[in-house]
Amino acid sequence: MNKILFSMLPIAIVMVAVSHVSDPLALGSPIPSPESKMKDISGKEIAFKDVMKKNGLLVMFSCNTCPVVKKYQSRTLETGKFAIENEIGVIVLNSNEGTRNDGDSYDDMKEYAKEQGYNFNYVLDKNSVMADAFGATRTPELFLFDKNGKLVYHGAIDDNPNGPDKVTRQHAHLAIQEMVSGKTISTATTRFTGCSIKRI
């Protein structure tokens, strides 16, 4: 009997760890906690409302350590640049609270952002609070909000994590173009792959 209980323990631990993650933010939802401050790599405390521009806000959950994030890195920079060019604010959140001592610390974030040439906000999501509020589960994972602060797109940067040369559809670019031009987003949710967010 004890052997059975001990064999089931890892499963129970996983279930407890996953059970507190809420469902993903529904399309049309407002930006969660738009005034809550998070520590940016610049040292400033910023909120979503501080970053948002006249055409909206792009929120990306990412990190320093995920192999999928690293495969997407050039495309992350391109997507951020494209959003900013279209008057959309960009903020990247590192919610990996469970790996702060293993590559995802605040100092690691500053170093990583410098190496990659980030020209947008990169903030520490302490205790994965915002990841929980968004129902975010992976890195990278995108949420695009329109000028009214309503969610219009949730998903991946594009349709192939293996490399830019294998991409057949640039999901985020197309969603940004459609949103800015006043069109309905043709594909408002897309399948995304990546590393799980390392909550405590």
Backbone as ProteinMPNN parsed JSONL, in Angstrom:
{"seq_chain_A": "MNKILFSMLPIAIVMVAVSHVSDPLALGSPIPSPESKMKDISGKEIAFKDVMKKNGLLVMFSCNTCPVVKKYQSRTLETGKFAIENEIGVIVLNSNEGTRNDGDSYDDMKEYAKEQGYNFNYVLDKNSVMADAFGATRTPELFLFDKNGKLVYHGAIDDNPNGPDKVTRQHAHLAIQEMVSGKTISTATTRFTGCSIKRI", "coords_chain_A": {"N_chain_A": [[0.83, -1.208, 0.0], [1.895, 1.26, 0.863], [3.879, 1.522, -1.067], [2.375, 1.985, -3.346], [1.178, 4.431, -2.728], [3.451, 6.099, -2.562], [4.337, 5.894, -5.188], [2.383, 7.286, -6.499], [2.747, 9.824, -5.632], [4.492, 11.712, -7.128], [2.787, 12.281, -9.295], [0.635, 13.487, -8.027], [1.899, 15.774, -7.044], [2.545, 17.119, -9.415], [-0.051, 17.614, -10.365], [-1.018, 19.379, -8.416], [0.741, 21.49, -8.823], [0.006, 22.375, -11.338], [-2.655, 22.977, -11.134], [-3.37, 25.544, -10.221], [-3.136, 27.258, -12.335], [-4.852, 29.452, -14.316], [-7.482, 29.453, -16.848], [-6.636, 30.397, -20.239], [-6.578, 33.885, -21.04], [-9.526, 35.209, -22.339], [-10.517, 36.047, -25.694], [-11.211, 39.441, -26.38], [-11.089, 40.212, -23.79], [-10.111, 42.578, -21.214], [-6.9, 44.16, -20.541], [-5.202, 42.543, -17.985], [-4.843, 43.813, -14.674], [-3.773, 46.532, -15.343], [-2.395, 48.639, -14.142], [-0.573, 47.676, -12.37], [2.695, 47.549, -11.084], [5.855, 46.49, -12.385], [9.234, 45.328, -12.226], [11.464, 46.662, -14.448], [14.25, 45.968, -16.687], [15.659, 48.297, -16.846], [15.637, 49.3, -14.371], [13.507, 50.747, -13.596], [10.136, 50.906, -12.326], [7.432, 49.676, -13.952], [4.208, 49.657, -15.616], [1.618, 47.955, -17.494], [-0.028, 49.929, -18.602], [1.694, 52.028, -18.833], [3.305, 51.346, -20.922], [1.729, 50.925, -23.117], [0.793, 52.019, -26.389], [-0.652, 54.252, -28.892], [-1.957, 52.533, -30.676], [-2.161, 50.121, -29.393], [-1.064, 47.234, -27.437], [1.509, 44.872, -27.108], [2.028, 41.947, -25.465], [4.405, 39.732, -24.298], [5.261, 36.578, -23.074], [8.242, 35.346, -21.922], [11.706, 34.295, -21.577], [15.099, 33.695, -20.412], [16.243, 31.246, -20.785], [14.964, 29.146, -22.161], [15.101, 26.776, -24.782], [13.434, 26.995, -27.035], [12.676, 29.672, -27.002], [15.158, 30.74, -27.578], [15.527, 29.829, -30.196], [13.624, 31.356, -31.388], [14.595, 33.909, -31.119], [15.624, 35.922, -32.976], [13.322, 36.431, -34.367], [11.679, 37.328, -32.383], [12.816, 39.827, -31.873], [12.342, 41.037, -34.374], [9.532, 41.018, -34.435], [8.933, 42.621, -32.223], [10.055, 45.037, -33.101], [8.474, 45.524, -35.374], [5.965, 45.847, -34.207], [6.379, 48.173, -32.634], [6.946, 49.992, -34.667], [4.434, 50.224, -35.656], [3.107, 51.707, -33.809], [2.511, 50.319, -31.449], [2.816, 49.338, -28.175], [5.405, 47.437, -26.547], [6.018, 44.803, -24.347], [7.905, 42.506, -22.551], [7.687, 39.707, -20.507], [9.301, 37.99, -17.888], [8.467, 35.232, -16.326], [9.46, 33.104, -14.96], [9.624, 32.114, -12.116], [10.479, 29.925, -10.726], [13.042, 29.43, -11.628], [14.8, 31.439, -10.926], [17.256, 31.316, -9.73], [18.669, 29.986, -11.551], [19.479, 30.979, -14.091], [17.451, 32.766, -14.789], [17.372, 35.087, -13.294], [17.047, 38.514, -12.155], [19.401, 39.961, -12.741], [20.469, 38.251, -14.657], [18.544, 38.591, -16.631], [19.0, 41.258, -17.393], [21.547, 41.043, -18.519], [21.073, 39.22, -20.596], [19.205, 40.587, -22.191], [20.771, 42.714, -23.038], [22.7, 41.387, -24.564], [21.089, 40.409, -26.606], [20.097, 42.675, -27.739], [17.712, 43.983, -27.012], [15.204, 46.395, -27.471], [13.023, 47.104, -26.139], [10.709, 46.948, -23.372], [11.605, 44.777, -20.743], [10.563, 42.821, -18.261], [10.447, 41.683, -14.83], [8.35, 39.265, -13.742], [7.231, 38.918, -10.848], [6.762, 36.174, -8.72], [5.209, 35.005, -10.656], [2.819, 36.312, -11.093], [1.493, 37.792, -13.131], [1.575, 35.962, -15.214], [-0.145, 34.058, -14.194], [-2.501, 35.582, -14.117], [-2.97, 36.018, -16.823], [-3.223, 33.458, -17.661], [-1.12, 32.283, -18.893], [1.113, 29.851, -20.195], [3.411, 29.046, -21.525], [6.694, 29.68, -22.99], [7.976, 31.068, -25.911], [5.006, 33.153, -25.652], [2.3, 34.956, -26.887], [0.235, 37.896, -26.42], [-1.938, 40.081, -27.853], [-3.195, 43.317, -27.665], [-5.745, 45.668, -28.518], [-6.243, 49.203, -29.339], [-8.118, 49.897, -27.486], [-7.533, 48.38, -25.376], [-8.341, 45.716, -25.468], [-8.2, 42.199, -25.83], [-7.091, 40.824, -28.827], [-5.608, 38.978, -30.171], [-4.053, 35.847, -29.532], [-1.375, 33.74, -29.107], [1.186, 32.221, -31.085], [4.339, 33.505, -32.404], [4.839, 32.79, -35.043], [4.27, 30.092, -37.407], [6.196, 28.094, -37.143], [8.523, 26.856, -35.001], [11.085, 26.038, -35.527], [12.737, 27.5, -37.222], [13.292, 30.559, -39.104], [13.321, 30.168, -41.869], [11.586, 28.116, -42.3], [9.065, 28.975, -41.919], [5.654, 29.468, -42.738], [3.546, 31.078, -42.213], [3.246, 34.198, -40.744], [2.087, 34.747, -37.909], [1.853, 36.764, -35.807], [2.713, 39.167, -37.087], [0.782, 39.393, -39.111], [-1.552, 39.615, -37.578], [-1.065, 42.041, -36.28], [-0.959, 43.8, -38.494], [-3.585, 43.553, -39.491], [-5.081, 44.415, -37.276], [-4.238, 47.101, -36.921], [-5.097, 48.189, -39.306], [-7.761, 48.146, -38.969], [-9.196, 45.865, -39.484], [-10.937, 42.726, -38.904], [-9.323, 40.263, -36.972], [-8.0, 37.666, -38.74], [-7.066, 35.143, -37.973], [-7.377, 34.58, -34.865], [-6.511, 33.129, -32.691], [-3.777, 30.979, -32.193], [-1.913, 27.922, -32.413], [0.663, 27.287, -30.114], [4.037, 26.516, -29.256], [6.539, 25.669, -26.817], [8.662, 26.199, -23.93], [7.551, 25.235, -20.684], [6.231, 27.618, -18.368], [8.055, 28.31, -15.509], [6.775, 28.08, -12.71], [6.629, 28.472, -9.119]], "CA_chain_A": [[0.0, 0.0, 0.0], [2.79, 2.409, 0.932], [4.553, 1.636, -2.356], [1.406, 2.595, -4.27], [1.042, 5.843, -2.351], [4.672, 6.811, -2.952], [4.415, 5.946, -6.647], [1.404, 8.271, -6.957], [3.119, 11.14, -5.114], [4.917, 12.655, -8.173], [1.621, 12.687, -10.08], [-0.122, 14.435, -7.206], [2.649, 17.033, -6.988], [2.353, 17.781, -10.712], [-1.435, 18.096, -10.441], [-1.111, 20.562, -7.556], [1.524, 22.564, -9.438], [-0.667, 22.877, -12.534], [-4.062, 23.273, -10.879], [-3.648, 26.952, -9.946], [-3.029, 28.035, -13.556], [-6.192, 29.72, -14.816], [-7.661, 29.333, -18.29], [-6.073, 31.552, -20.953], [-7.41, 35.077, -21.183], [-10.429, 35.07, -23.486], [-10.524, 37.144, -26.665], [-12.104, 40.521, -25.97], [-10.845, 40.565, -22.387], [-9.222, 43.722, -21.001], [-5.565, 43.882, -20.006], [-5.259, 42.319, -16.531], [-4.045, 44.656, -13.775], [-2.978, 47.43, -16.19], [-1.638, 49.623, -13.374], [0.372, 47.001, -11.466], [4.083, 47.833, -11.453], [6.823, 45.398, -12.469], [10.578, 45.876, -12.351], [12.064, 46.574, -15.773], [15.708, 45.861, -16.65], [16.207, 49.646, -16.703], [15.567, 49.641, -12.958], [12.245, 51.44, -13.342], [8.926, 50.127, -12.088], [6.5, 50.061, -15.01], [2.953, 48.91, -15.731], [1.146, 47.823, -18.871], [-0.579, 51.202, -19.075], [2.824, 52.913, -19.141], [3.938, 50.878, -22.157], [0.755, 50.931, -24.21], [0.83, 53.137, -27.328], [-1.976, 54.634, -29.407], [-2.605, 51.432, -31.399], [-2.308, 48.927, -28.59], [0.004, 46.691, -26.592], [1.898, 43.478, -27.324], [2.587, 41.325, -24.264], [5.015, 38.443, -24.59], [5.874, 35.84, -21.972], [9.488, 34.79, -22.432], [12.709, 34.055, -20.538], [16.475, 33.662, -20.915], [16.804, 29.904, -20.76], [14.213, 28.171, -22.958], [15.651, 26.55, -26.121], [12.493, 27.486, -28.054], [12.852, 31.123, -26.99], [16.416, 31.041, -28.268], [15.281, 29.622, -31.625], [12.749, 32.443, -31.839], [15.107, 35.203, -30.688], [15.669, 36.924, -34.05], [11.931, 36.758, -34.712], [11.175, 38.15, -31.271], [13.289, 41.188, -32.143], [11.629, 41.537, -35.551], [8.137, 41.245, -34.059], [8.921, 43.811, -31.375], [10.327, 46.194, -33.959], [7.302, 45.731, -36.226], [4.908, 46.38, -33.347], [6.722, 49.555, -32.285], [6.772, 50.79, -35.89], [2.993, 50.393, -35.844], [2.578, 52.418, -32.632], [2.033, 49.348, -30.469], [3.807, 49.154, -27.124], [5.9, 46.062, -26.398], [6.553, 44.452, -23.04], [8.224, 41.089, -22.42], [7.687, 39.323, -19.102], [9.958, 36.757, -17.469], [7.659, 34.726, -15.211], [10.07, 31.874, -14.463], [9.975, 32.283, -10.702], [11.137, 28.713, -10.258], [14.441, 29.335, -12.089], [15.491, 32.71, -10.675], [18.64, 30.998, -9.368], [19.203, 29.094, -12.578], [19.505, 31.62, -15.407], [16.366, 33.716, -15.02], [17.374, 36.142, -12.282], [16.969, 39.887, -12.679], [20.699, 40.287, -13.349], [20.555, 37.459, -15.887], [17.672, 39.245, -17.6], [19.69, 42.455, -17.905], [22.647, 40.602, -19.376], [20.501, 38.585, -21.786], [18.598, 41.636, -23.015], [21.875, 43.47, -23.648], [23.285, 40.521, -25.596], [20.148, 40.249, -27.716], [19.761, 43.975, -28.314], [16.322, 44.354, -26.756], [14.91, 47.825, -27.428], [11.684, 47.198, -25.557], [10.696, 46.645, -21.949], [11.746, 43.395, -20.298], [10.267, 42.96, -16.838], [10.392, 40.52, -13.968], [7.005, 38.963, -13.246], [7.492, 38.312, -9.542], [5.833, 35.125, -8.295], [4.395, 34.612, -11.819], [1.487, 36.889, -10.876], [0.862, 38.13, -14.403], [1.38, 34.712, -15.962], [-1.376, 33.473, -13.663], [-3.631, 36.427, -14.511], [-3.196, 35.818, -18.256], [-3.347, 32.041, -17.967], [0.005, 31.952, -19.767], [1.72, 28.577, -19.819], [4.609, 28.729, -22.305], [7.571, 30.726, -23.515], [7.277, 32.364, -25.949], [3.543, 33.168, -25.794], [1.943, 36.35, -27.162], [-1.108, 38.439, -26.247], [-2.003, 41.386, -28.521], [-4.36, 44.118, -27.276], [-5.988, 46.8, -29.405], [-6.141, 50.538, -28.738], [-9.063, 49.968, -26.371], [-7.075, 47.472, -24.34], [-9.054, 44.443, -25.566], [-7.392, 41.152, -26.439], [-7.525, 40.48, -30.182], [-4.825, 37.841, -30.667], [-3.312, 35.078, -28.532], [-0.744, 32.581, -29.713], [2.607, 32.157, -31.413], [4.892, 34.503, -33.317], [4.586, 32.264, -36.378], [3.829, 28.705, -37.402], [7.255, 27.092, -37.083], [9.569, 27.245, -34.056], [12.394, 25.491, -35.889], [13.591, 28.463, -37.918], [12.598, 31.505, -39.987], [13.233, 29.653, -43.239], [10.543, 27.097, -42.354], [7.787, 29.627, -41.601], [4.728, 29.693, -43.847], [2.603, 32.136, -41.819], [3.718, 35.054, -39.656], [0.854, 35.022, -37.171], [1.863, 38.044, -35.086], [2.785, 40.249, -38.06], [-0.512, 39.515, -39.778], [-2.518, 40.117, -36.594], [-0.767, 43.465, -36.093], [-1.384, 44.5, -39.705], [-5.055, 43.563, -39.541], [-5.591, 45.248, -36.187], [-3.944, 48.509, -37.19], [-5.908, 48.629, -40.448], [-9.176, 48.124, -38.583], [-9.836, 44.626, -39.914], [-11.066, 41.648, -37.928], [-8.172, 39.366, -37.025], [-8.427, 36.471, -39.471], [-6.769, 33.989, -37.112], [-7.197, 35.27, -33.581], [-5.775, 32.249, -31.775], [-2.955, 30.007, -32.903], [-1.217, 26.933, -31.592], [2.028, 27.694, -29.798], [4.856, 25.55, -28.542], [7.599, 26.311, -26.065], [8.937, 25.646, -22.601], [6.559, 25.602, -19.68], [6.626, 28.665, -17.417], [8.517, 27.629, -14.291], [6.201, 28.622, -11.477], [7.118, 27.802, -7.897]], "C_chain_A": [[0.867, 1.262, 0.0], [3.515, 2.629, -0.388], [3.657, 2.321, -3.378], [1.278, 4.082, -3.998], [2.254, 6.642, -2.791], [4.796, 6.92, -4.464], [3.468, 6.995, -7.214], [1.788, 9.684, -6.566], [3.585, 12.108, -6.197], [3.761, 13.172, -9.016], [0.818, 13.728, -9.325], [0.557, 15.785, -7.152], [2.465, 17.814, -8.279], [0.962, 18.37, -10.809], [-1.624, 19.348, -9.607], [-0.422, 21.747, -8.206], [0.788, 23.19, -10.597], [-2.054, 23.439, -12.226], [-4.352, 24.752, -10.674], [-3.575, 27.826, -11.194], [-4.428, 28.213, -14.139], [-6.263, 29.472, -16.312], [-7.057, 30.553, -18.97], [-7.078, 32.684, -21.059], [-8.249, 34.952, -22.448], [-10.312, 36.276, -24.42], [-11.563, 38.178, -26.248], [-11.909, 40.962, -24.539], [-9.949, 41.791, -22.287], [-7.868, 43.277, -20.475], [-5.667, 43.664, -18.494], [-4.351, 43.295, -15.771], [-3.166, 45.654, -14.536], [-2.114, 48.431, -15.433], [-0.633, 48.993, -12.414], [1.8, 47.176, -11.974], [4.946, 46.569, -11.428], [8.197, 46.002, -12.707], [11.171, 45.586, -13.727], [13.583, 46.477, -15.633], [16.398, 47.224, -16.561], [16.289, 50.067, -15.239], [14.279, 50.345, -12.585], [11.125, 50.443, -13.069], [7.903, 50.587, -13.116], [5.273, 49.15, -15.009], [2.555, 48.826, -17.2], [0.659, 49.162, -19.428], [0.522, 52.201, -19.436], [3.427, 52.591, -20.506], [3.009, 51.007, -23.364], [0.87, 52.199, -25.061], [-0.545, 53.317, -27.97], [-2.707, 53.501, -30.127], [-2.694, 50.134, -30.61], [-1.073, 48.506, -27.825], [0.24, 45.229, -26.952], [2.59, 42.975, -26.067], [3.14, 39.963, -24.652], [5.594, 37.839, -23.318], [7.079, 35.109, -22.531], [10.441, 34.549, -21.265], [14.091, 34.089, -21.173], [16.929, 32.261, -21.289], [16.156, 28.888, -21.689], [14.831, 28.004, -24.351], [14.739, 27.068, -27.241], [12.567, 29.005, -28.143], [14.103, 31.499, -27.782], [16.284, 30.84, -29.78], [14.483, 30.782, -32.222], [13.388, 33.822, -31.67], [15.144, 36.265, -31.788], [14.267, 37.368, -34.433], [11.24, 37.547, -33.606], [11.562, 39.61, -31.492], [12.544, 41.808, -33.323], [10.175, 41.876, -35.217], [8.012, 42.472, -33.173], [9.125, 45.075, -32.179], [9.109, 46.538, -34.809], [6.152, 46.334, -35.42], [5.161, 47.851, -33.018], [6.554, 50.473, -33.489], [5.302, 51.084, -36.17], [2.312, 51.01, -34.629], [1.892, 51.473, -31.638], [3.148, 49.174, -29.434], [4.185, 47.692, -26.981], [6.463, 45.866, -24.993], [6.721, 42.945, -22.97], [8.36, 40.765, -20.941], [8.447, 38.02, -18.898], [9.261, 36.29, -16.196], [8.239, 33.479, -14.573], [10.563, 32.014, -13.027], [10.746, 31.085, -10.165], [12.586, 28.579, -10.692], [15.179, 30.663, -11.926], [16.961, 32.475, -10.324], [19.318, 30.116, -10.411], [19.059, 29.705, -13.972], [18.434, 32.64, -15.678], [16.256, 34.776, -13.92], [17.276, 37.509, -12.949], [18.274, 40.284, -13.363], [20.907, 39.508, -14.651], [19.713, 38.085, -16.997], [18.35, 40.454, -18.221], [20.79, 42.068, -18.882], [22.112, 40.025, -20.694], [19.924, 39.63, -22.74], [19.66, 42.461, -23.727], [22.496, 42.678, -24.787], [22.399, 40.456, -26.834], [19.775, 41.57, -28.386], [18.307, 44.361, -28.148], [16.183, 45.88, -26.739], [13.484, 48.039, -26.951], [11.767, 46.769, -24.096], [10.764, 45.145, -21.688], [11.627, 43.42, -18.784], [10.21, 41.621, -16.126], [8.971, 40.372, -13.423], [7.156, 38.182, -11.946], [6.363, 37.377, -9.135], [4.863, 34.699, -9.397], [2.97, 35.165, -11.736], [0.78, 37.172, -12.194], [0.655, 36.893, -15.279], [0.101, 34.028, -15.496], [-2.603, 34.261, -14.125], [-3.99, 36.234, -15.98], [-3.524, 34.362, -18.591], [-2.256, 31.595, -18.92], [0.691, 30.69, -19.263], [3.078, 28.314, -20.463], [5.468, 29.956, -22.59], [8.123, 30.255, -24.845], [5.772, 32.188, -26.164], [3.102, 34.627, -25.87], [0.466, 36.655, -26.89], [-1.103, 39.848, -26.847], [-3.314, 42.084, -28.168], [-4.497, 45.313, -28.199], [-5.921, 48.122, -28.648], [-7.095, 50.736, -27.571], [-8.688, 49.019, -25.236], [-7.798, 46.14, -24.324], [-8.183, 43.415, -26.312], [-7.946, 40.755, -27.803], [-6.755, 39.303, -30.766], [-4.073, 37.19, -29.509], [-2.688, 33.881, -29.233], [0.739, 32.74, -29.94], [3.034, 33.319, -32.303], [4.619, 34.082, -34.762], [4.302, 30.772, -36.274], [4.945, 27.667, -37.374], [8.386, 27.529, -36.157], [10.979, 26.848, -34.497], [13.299, 26.45, -36.643], [12.814, 29.338, -38.874], [12.393, 30.977, -41.402], [12.147, 28.603, -43.406], [9.14, 27.673, -42.127], [6.938, 29.804, -42.849], [3.682, 30.766, -43.508], [3.139, 32.893, -40.618], [2.506, 35.553, -38.861], [0.817, 36.424, -36.554], [1.887, 39.233, -36.043], [1.425, 40.484, -38.719], [-1.574, 40.07, -38.829], [-2.317, 41.61, -36.353], [-1.249, 44.273, -37.291], [-2.891, 44.637, -39.77], [-5.638, 44.474, -38.477], [-5.414, 46.727, -36.489], [-4.789, 49.051, -38.345], [-7.399, 48.559, -40.174], [-9.927, 46.88, -39.007], [-10.012, 43.67, -38.737], [-9.868, 40.717, -38.083], [-8.621, 38.041, -37.639], [-8.171, 35.181, -38.696], [-6.388, 34.531, -35.749], [-6.511, 34.421, -32.519], [-5.008, 31.238, -32.61], [-2.28, 29.072, -31.912], [0.203, 27.433, -31.341], [2.745, 26.604, -29.031], [5.962, 26.311, -27.806], [7.813, 25.624, -24.748], [7.853, 26.086, -21.636], [7.105, 26.709, -18.788], [6.902, 27.991, -16.08], [8.011, 28.356, -13.049], [6.792, 27.883, -10.276], [6.213, 26.607, -7.575]], "O_chain_A": [[0.617, 2.203, -0.752], [3.745, 3.768, -0.793], [4.12, 3.135, -4.177], [1.27, 4.895, -4.922], [2.114, 7.738, -3.333], [5.3, 7.92, -4.975], [3.717, 7.537, -8.291], [1.231, 10.646, -7.096], [3.122, 13.248, -6.206], [3.739, 14.339, -9.409], [0.373, 14.723, -9.897], [-0.103, 16.823, -7.206], [2.255, 19.026, -8.252], [0.796, 19.495, -11.279], [-2.308, 20.28, -10.03], [-0.922, 22.87, -8.156], [0.91, 24.392, -10.836], [-2.569, 24.277, -12.967], [-5.475, 25.189, -10.926], [-3.911, 29.009, -11.136], [-5.111, 27.23, -14.425], [-5.237, 29.3, -16.971], [-6.969, 31.622, -18.367], [-8.284, 32.456, -21.156], [-7.725, 34.623, -23.512], [-10.038, 37.39, -23.974], [-12.662, 37.828, -25.815], [-12.485, 41.961, -24.106], [-9.12, 42.028, -23.166], [-7.713, 42.145, -20.017], [-6.178, 44.536, -17.791], [-3.224, 43.559, -16.19], [-1.944, 45.629, -14.392], [-1.196, 49.013, -16.011], [0.083, 49.71, -11.715], [2.075, 46.973, -13.157], [4.787, 45.703, -10.567], [8.316, 47.065, -13.318], [11.354, 44.432, -14.117], [14.143, 46.851, -14.602], [17.584, 47.3, -16.238], [16.929, 51.065, -14.906], [13.983, 50.525, -11.404], [11.162, 49.297, -13.517], [7.545, 51.764, -13.149], [5.295, 48.039, -14.48], [3.095, 49.543, -18.043], [0.909, 49.485, -20.589], [0.309, 53.105, -20.244], [3.992, 53.465, -21.164], [3.465, 51.177, -24.495], [1.022, 53.302, -24.537], [-1.491, 52.61, -27.624], [-3.936, 53.499, -30.186], [-3.243, 49.148, -31.103], [-0.16, 49.299, -27.592], [-0.703, 44.449, -27.085], [3.617, 43.516, -25.655], [2.445, 39.144, -25.253], [6.323, 38.5, -22.579], [6.965, 34.348, -23.492], [10.033, 34.595, -20.104], [14.238, 34.468, -22.335], [17.899, 32.101, -22.03], [16.76, 27.854, -21.974], [15.062, 29.0, -25.036], [15.224, 27.527, -28.275], [12.525, 29.566, -29.239], [14.099, 32.456, -28.556], [16.864, 31.597, -30.558], [14.644, 31.137, -33.389], [12.774, 34.821, -32.047], [14.733, 37.401, -31.552], [14.044, 38.528, -34.778], [10.331, 38.335, -33.865], [10.744, 40.513, -31.322], [12.159, 42.976, -33.271], [9.652, 42.898, -35.662], [7.095, 43.274, -33.345], [8.441, 46.075, -31.959], [8.754, 47.709, -34.946], [5.452, 47.227, -35.899], [4.252, 48.677, -33.114], [6.076, 51.599, -33.354], [4.967, 52.065, -36.835], [1.105, 50.863, -34.437], [0.846, 51.788, -31.071], [4.293, 48.895, -29.791], [3.378, 46.807, -27.263], [7.275, 46.659, -24.517], [5.799, 42.194, -23.288], [9.061, 41.461, -20.206], [8.258, 37.06, -19.645], [9.439, 36.874, -15.127], [7.59, 32.854, -13.734], [11.765, 32.031, -12.765], [11.565, 31.219, -9.256], [13.299, 27.711, -10.189], [16.082, 30.972, -12.703], [17.81, 33.327, -10.585], [20.399, 29.573, -10.18], [18.588, 29.057, -14.907], [18.486, 33.325, -16.7], [15.171, 35.295, -13.655], [17.409, 37.629, -14.167], [18.256, 40.876, -14.442], [21.451, 40.035, -15.621], [20.12, 38.105, -18.159], [18.284, 40.655, -19.434], [20.946, 42.683, -19.936], [22.64, 40.313, -21.768], [20.134, 39.56, -23.951], [19.479, 42.861, -24.877], [22.785, 43.229, -25.849], [22.889, 40.448, -27.964], [19.202, 41.577, -29.476], [17.724, 44.991, -29.03], [16.954, 46.571, -26.072], [12.828, 49.017, -27.309], [12.804, 46.279, -23.649], [10.071, 44.354, -22.329], [12.487, 43.973, -18.099], [9.961, 40.577, -16.729], [8.465, 41.254, -12.729], [7.202, 36.952, -11.943], [5.184, 37.726, -9.194], [3.821, 34.106, -9.116], [2.031, 34.556, -12.249], [-0.392, 36.833, -12.36], [-0.337, 36.801, -16.002], [-0.648, 33.483, -16.306], [-3.624, 33.673, -14.481], [-5.163, 36.278, -16.349], [-4.04, 34.067, -19.67], [-2.438, 30.637, -19.672], [0.832, 30.485, -18.057], [3.822, 27.45, -19.998], [5.031, 31.098, -22.451], [8.684, 29.162, -24.924], [5.324, 31.215, -26.771], [3.479, 35.44, -25.025], [-0.415, 35.82, -27.092], [-0.348, 40.711, -26.399], [-4.398, 41.527, -28.344], [-3.502, 45.905, -28.616], [-5.584, 48.155, -27.464], [-6.905, 51.64, -26.757], [-9.428, 48.873, -24.263], [-7.867, 45.49, -23.281], [-7.521, 43.742, -27.297], [-9.116, 40.394, -27.927], [-7.194, 38.696, -31.743], [-3.535, 37.866, -28.632], [-3.387, 33.099, -29.878], [1.459, 33.308, -29.119], [2.202, 34.022, -32.877], [4.223, 34.897, -35.595], [4.113, 30.249, -35.176], [4.681, 26.479, -37.561], [9.127, 28.458, -36.477], [11.961, 27.283, -33.895], [14.51, 26.237, -36.698], [11.786, 28.916, -39.405], [11.402, 31.304, -42.055], [11.816, 28.232, -44.532], [8.151, 26.94, -42.142], [7.432, 30.235, -43.891], [3.016, 31.296, -44.397], [3.451, 32.293, -39.589], [1.978, 36.636, -39.115], [-0.137, 37.175, -36.758], [1.16, 40.205, -35.836], [0.977, 41.622, -38.863], [-2.397, 40.895, -39.225], [-3.288, 42.358, -36.235], [-1.88, 45.316, -37.122], [-3.413, 45.711, -40.069], [-6.581, 45.22, -38.741], [-6.347, 47.513, -36.326], [-5.151, 50.227, -38.358], [-8.211, 48.875, -41.045], [-11.153, 46.828, -38.907], [-9.335, 43.785, -37.715], [-9.449, 40.419, -39.201], [-9.516, 37.377, -37.114], [-8.966, 34.243, -38.758], [-5.237, 34.892, -35.503], [-5.983, 34.959, -31.545], [-5.515, 30.71, -33.6], [-2.104, 29.395, -30.737], [0.862, 27.94, -32.249], [2.138, 25.865, -28.256], [6.273, 27.454, -28.14], [7.215, 24.583, -24.475], [7.303, 27.18, -21.76], [8.298, 26.738, -18.485], [6.094, 27.206, -15.585], [8.729, 29.139, -12.429], [7.376, 26.808, -10.414], [6.444, 25.906, -6.59]]}, "name": "protein", "num_of_chains": 1, "seq": "MNKILFSMLPIAIVMVAVSHVSDPLALGSPIPSPESKMKDISGKEIAFKDVMKKNGLLVMFSCNTCPVVKKYQSRTLETGKFAIENEIGVIVLNSNEGTRNDGDSYDDMKEYAKEQGYNFNYVLDKNSVMADAFGATRTPELFLFDKNGKLVYHGAIDDNPNGPDKVTRQHAHLAIQEMVSGKTISTATTRFTGCSIKRI"}
